[in-house]
Amino acid sequence: MWIDHLELTDYRNYETLKLDFSPEINVFIGENAQGKTNIMESLYVLSMAKSHRTTNDKELIRWDADYGKIKADVHRKYGKLPLEIILSKKGKKAKVNHLEQRRLSDYIGQLNVVMFAPEDLHLVKGSPQVRRRFIDMEIGQISPVYLHDLLIYQKLLKQRNHILKQHYGKKEINDVMFDVYTEQFIDAAVKIIRKRYQFMELLQKWAEPIHHGISRGLEQLQIRYQPISGLKPEWTPTEMASFLEQKLMEVRKREIERGVTLVGPHRDDLQFYVNGYDIQTYGSQGQQRTTALSLKLAEIELIKQEVGEAPVLLLDDVLSELDDYRQSHLLNTIHGSVQTFVTTTSVDGIEHATIQNARLFEVSKGAVKE
């Protein structure tokens, strides 16, 4: 899949912007704070109906404007597909082929993107929340059902926490609705955990050989999904539900004391091992960056396998963060196979043919020219 035309209206620092793209490599060059990342973000929002930089959609609308709009023509294997996101102070609307979608989960998956930004280099070393977001966003692109289940889970978690807070300082909870929410919470949690296990298995399949190649055959990568509850991937849904129920009973007293749910996929994490060592704790910065790069390249292959088409790759100011060897490996991998968007302050020093043959755009003070 690839994007051939983009239109922005009152989006971030752009009043109006219309661009046509190459199906191969598109590079946006300019100093910092000129609007390069805003274009990248708009492509991400077009895919995921949410920003990777903020949870407040109002920040995406240009100052003093009532609404913002992102429109694009996407080419899929079955033909051209117009997509549109309209952002307003009251909410957002998503359109596929000019038809408004009833739910955002029906919209997501029309355009698949893989975003690689400097903060992704901290995927390994960063907080568990960063890794959970990574899991949720990537599974959501290939499984709209997962997004629906996740929404239900988050709603039940909120309701369960609300009752826990109401009983703060008490010894027990005598509330029928709490038991109902807990039962539904367990069902939703099992669905999410099982899907995450399946996703990790696929990611491992692609990331391991990629990492082996980048490390010149010296390192073996292993990714483990780590549920805080201790659930095992081979268990049946019934076994998982029974185990979760038992765990929640064990921590009930502490949950009341703290007013929050202590067990569930909202507290789970990923662990990364290279040659048997936990690289979150013992790995060098180079190993951690190689792992992050391997994960991103594995995402491309995974989406290609699951969807039947390569996703669009967004490289936001990340080339300068990689050394020459990792940079070359990345560019060799994507060359001619994935539509790619790159932001950078300069292409000087990047000798790779992929960049030399790219369509170049200069960005300055919210204006873009070829």
C-alpha positions in Angstrom: 0.0 0.0 0.0 1.1 3.6 -0.6 -0.1 7.2 -0.2 -0.1 9.3 -3.4 -1.8 12.5 -2.2 -2.2 14.3 1.1 -4.2 17.3 2.0 -4.1 19.1 5.4 -6.6 21.8 6.4 -6.0 23.7 9.7 -3.8 20.9 11.0 -1.1 22.0 13.6 0.9 24.8 11.9 -0.6 24.2 8.4 -3.5 26.3 7.2 -3.6 24.4 3.9 -1.2 21.9 2.5 -1.4 19.7 -0.6 1.4 17.2 -1.5 1.9 14.4 -4.0 4.2 11.6 -3.0 6.5 9.0 -4.6 5.5 5.4 -4.0 9.1 4.8 -2.8 11.0 7.3 -0.7 9.9 10.8 0.4 12.3 13.0 2.5 11.3 16.1 4.3 14.4 18.3 5.1 14.4 21.3 7.4 15.5 22.7 10.7 13.7 21.7 13.9 10.3 23.2 14.8 9.4 24.0 11.1 6.6 21.4 10.7 8.3 18.2 9.4 7.1 16.0 12.3 3.6 17.5 11.9 3.4 16.0 8.5 4.5 12.6 9.8 2.0 12.8 12.6 -0.8 13.6 10.2 0.0 10.3 8.3 0.0 8.4 11.6 -3.3 10.0 12.7 -4.7 9.1 9.2 -3.8 5.5 10.0 -4.6 5.1 13.7 -7.2 7.9 14.3 -5.0 9.2 17.1 -1.6 10.9 17.5 1.6 9.3 18.7 2.6 12.6 20.4 -0.5 13.7 22.4 -3.7 12.3 23.8 -5.5 15.6 23.3 -6.9 15.9 19.8 -7.5 19.6 20.3 -3.8 20.2 20.0 -3.9 18.9 16.4 -6.2 21.7 15.3 -4.5 24.9 14.1 -4.7 27.8 16.6 -8.0 29.7 16.4 -9.5 27.2 13.9 -12.8 25.4 14.6 -11.7 22.1 13.1 -8.8 20.3 11.3 -8.9 17.9 8.4 -6.6 15.2 7.0 -7.4 13.7 3.6 -5.4 11.3 1.5 -5.7 8.9 -1.4 -4.3 5.5 -0.4 -3.5 2.8 -3.0 -4.3 -0.7 -1.9 -4.0 -3.9 -3.9 -7.7 -3.7 -4.8 -7.5 0.0 -5.9 -7.5 3.6 -4.7 -9.1 4.3 -1.3 -9.8 7.9 -0.2 -9.4 8.3 3.6 -10.4 11.3 5.8 -10.1 12.3 9.4 -12.0 15.4 10.7 -11.0 16.8 14.0 -13.2 19.2 16.0 -13.5 20.4 19.6 -16.4 18.0 20.0 -14.6 14.9 18.7 -13.5 13.3 15.5 -15.0 11.7 12.4 -13.4 9.1 10.1 -14.4 8.5 6.5 -13.5 5.6 4.2 -14.3 6.2 0.5 -16.3 9.3 1.6 -18.5 7.3 4.0 -18.4 8.1 7.7 -17.6 5.1 9.9 -19.8 4.4 12.9 -16.9 3.3 15.1 -13.3 4.2 14.9 -12.4 0.5 15.3 -14.2 0.0 11.9 -11.8 2.6 10.4 -8.5 1.5 11.8 -6.7 -1.0 9.5 -7.5 0.8 6.2 -4.0 2.3 6.2 -1.2 0.4 8.0 1.9 2.4 9.1 5.0 1.6 11.1 6.4 4.6 12.9 10.0 4.7 14.0 11.0 7.8 16.0 13.8 8.6 18.4 11.6 7.7 21.4 11.2 4.2 19.9 14.9 3.7 20.6 13.9 3.7 24.3 11.3 1.0 23.7 13.6 -1.5 25.4 14.9 0.7 28.2 11.7 2.8 28.8 8.8 2.2 31.0 6.4 -0.8 30.8 3.7 1.6 29.7 5.7 2.4 26.5 5.9 -1.3 25.7 2.2 -1.9 26.4 1.3 1.0 24.0 3.6 -0.5 21.4 1.8 -3.9 21.7 -1.7 -2.4 21.6 -1.1 -0.1 18.7 0.5 -2.8 16.5 -2.1 -5.5 17.3 -4.9 -3.0 16.7 -3.7 -2.3 13.2 -4.1 -6.0 12.1 -7.0 -6.9 14.4 -9.9 -4.5 14.8 -11.5 -7.0 17.2 -8.6 -6.5 19.6 -9.2 -2.8 19.7 -12.9 -3.4 20.5 -11.9 -5.9 23.3 -9.3 -3.4 24.6 -11.9 -0.6 24.8 -14.3 -2.9 26.8 -11.4 -3.9 29.1 -10.4 -0.3 29.8 -14.0 0.6 30.5 -14.4 -2.3 33.0 -11.1 -1.4 34.6 -12.3 2.1 35.1 -15.6 0.9 36.6 -13.8 -1.6 38.9 -11.3 1.0 40.1 -14.1 3.5 40.8 -15.8 1.0 43.2 -12.4 0.2 44.8 -11.9 3.9 45.5 -15.3 4.2 47.0 -14.4 1.4 49.5 -11.0 2.9 50.4 -10.2 2.1 54.0 -12.8 -0.6 54.4 -12.2 -4.3 55.1 -14.4 -5.8 52.4 -16.5 -4.8 49.4 -20.2 -5.6 49.6 -21.3 -4.5 46.1 -23.0 -6.8 43.6 -21.9 -4.6 40.7 -18.2 -5.1 41.7 -18.6 -8.9 41.3 -20.3 -8.4 37.9 -17.6 -6.0 36.7 -14.9 -8.4 38.0 -16.4 -11.3 36.1 -16.6 -9.3 32.9 -13.1 -7.8 33.5 -11.6 -11.4 33.7 -13.3 -12.4 30.4 -11.9 -9.3 28.7 -8.5 -9.7 30.2 -8.2 -13.3 28.9 -9.1 -12.2 25.4 -6.4 -9.5 25.4 -3.7 -11.7 27.0 -4.3 -14.5 24.5 -4.1 -12.1 21.6 -0.9 -10.6 23.0 0.7 -14.0 23.3 -0.2 -14.8 19.7 1.2 -11.5 18.5 4.5 -12.0 20.4 4.9 -15.4 18.8 4.6 -13.8 15.4 6.9 -10.9 16.3 9.5 -13.3 17.6 9.4 -15.3 14.4 10.3 -12.2 12.4 12.5 -10.2 14.8 14.9 -13.1 15.7 16.5 -13.6 12.2 16.5 -9.8 11.6 18.3 -9.2 14.8 20.7 -12.0 14.0 21.5 -10.3 10.7 22.0 -6.8 12.2 24.3 -8.2 14.9 26.4 -10.0 12.2 25.3 -13.4 13.5 26.6 -12.8 17.0 23.3 -12.3 18.9 20.2 -14.3 19.4 17.1 -12.2 20.4 14.2 -13.6 22.5 11.1 -11.6 23.3 8.9 -12.7 26.2 5.4 -11.4 27.0 5.3 -11.2 30.8 1.8 -11.1 32.4 1.9 -9.8 35.9 -0.6 -12.5 36.9 1.7 -15.3 35.8 -0.6 -16.8 33.2 0.9 -19.3 30.8 0.4 -19.2 27.0 -0.5 -22.9 26.7 -3.5 -22.7 29.1 -7.1 -22.7 27.8 -9.3 -19.6 28.2 -11.1 -21.4 31.1 -7.8 -22.2 32.9 -6.7 -18.6 32.4 -10.0 -17.2 33.7 -9.9 -19.4 36.8 -6.3 -18.4 37.6 -7.0 -14.7 37.2 -10.0 -15.0 39.5 -7.8 -16.7 42.1 -5.2 -14.0 41.7 -7.7 -11.2 42.1 -9.1 -12.8 45.3 -5.5 -13.0 46.7 -4.9 -9.3 46.2 -8.4 -8.0 47.1 -7.3 -6.6 50.4 -4.4 -4.7 48.9 -6.6 -3.4 46.0 -9.1 -1.9 48.6 -6.1 -0.4 50.5 -4.8 1.2 47.3 -8.0 1.8 45.4 -6.7 0.3 42.1 -6.8 -3.0 40.2 -3.4 -4.7 40.7 -3.7 -7.6 38.3 -4.4 -7.6 34.6 -3.0 -6.8 31.2 -2.9 -3.1 32.0 0.2 -3.9 34.2 1.9 -6.5 32.0 5.2 -6.0 30.2 7.7 -7.3 27.6 11.1 -8.7 28.3 14.0 -8.8 25.9 16.9 -11.3 26.1 20.1 -11.4 23.9 22.1 -14.6 24.2 20.2 -15.3 27.4 20.9 -12.0 29.1 18.1 -9.5 30.0 19.2 -6.5 27.9 16.8 -4.1 29.7 19.2 -4.5 32.7 22.5 -5.7 31.3 22.5 -4.7 27.6 24.6 -2.0 26.1 23.0 1.0 24.4 24.0 -0.5 21.0 22.2 -3.8 21.8 19.1 -2.0 23.0 19.1 0.1 19.7 19.6 -3.0 17.6 16.7 -4.6 19.4 14.4 -1.6 18.8 15.4 -1.6 15.1 14.8 -5.3 14.8 11.3 -4.9 16.3 10.4 -2.1 13.9 11.6 -4.1 10.8 9.8 -7.2 12.2 6.6 -5.1 12.4 6.9 -4.5 8.6 7.2 -8.2 7.8 4.5 -9.1 10.3 1.9 -6.7 8.9 2.9 -7.7 5.3 2.2 -11.4 6.3 -1.1 -10.7 8.1 -2.6 -8.1 5.7 -1.1 -9.2 2.4 0.5 -5.8 1.7 3.5 -3.9 3.0 2.7 -1.0 5.4 3.9 2.6 5.0 7.1 3.3 7.0 7.5 6.6 8.8 11.1 7.4 9.9 10.8 10.6 12.0 14.3 12.0 12.7 15.6 8.6 13.4 18.4 8.2 10.8 20.7 10.6 12.6 20.2 8.5 15.8 21.6 5.3 14.2 25.2 4.6 13.5 26.3 4.0 9.8 26.0 0.2 10.0 22.4 0.2 11.5 21.4 3.0 9.2 22.6 1.1 6.1 20.9 -2.1 7.3 17.6 -0.2 7.7 17.9 1.4 4.2 18.9 -1.8 2.5 15.9 -3.6 4.1 13.3 -1.0 2.9 14.8 -0.3 -0.5 12.2 -0.7 -3.2 9.8 -2.7 -1.0 8.1 -0.2 1.3 6.8 3.4 0.8 8.9 5.4 3.2 8.7 8.9 4.7 11.8 10.4 6.3 12.3 13.6 8.2 15.8 14.9 8.7 17.7 18.2 9.1 20.1 17.2 6.4 20.9 14.3 4.0 24.6 15.2 4.0 26.6 12.2 4.9 23.9 9.7 3.9 25.3 8.1 0.8 22.8 5.3 0.4 21.1 5.1 -3.0 17.7 4.9 -1.3 18.0 8.5 -0.1 19.9 9.7 -3.2 16.9 8.7 -5.4 14.2 10.0 -3.0 11.7 12.8 -3.7 12.9 15.7 -1.6 10.7 18.3 0.2 12.1 21.4 1.9 10.1 22.5 5.0 10.5 26.0 6.5 8.0 27.8 8.7 5.1 25.7 7.8 5.7 25.9 4.1 6.7 22.9 2.0 8.3 23.0 -1.5 10.0 20.4 -3.7 
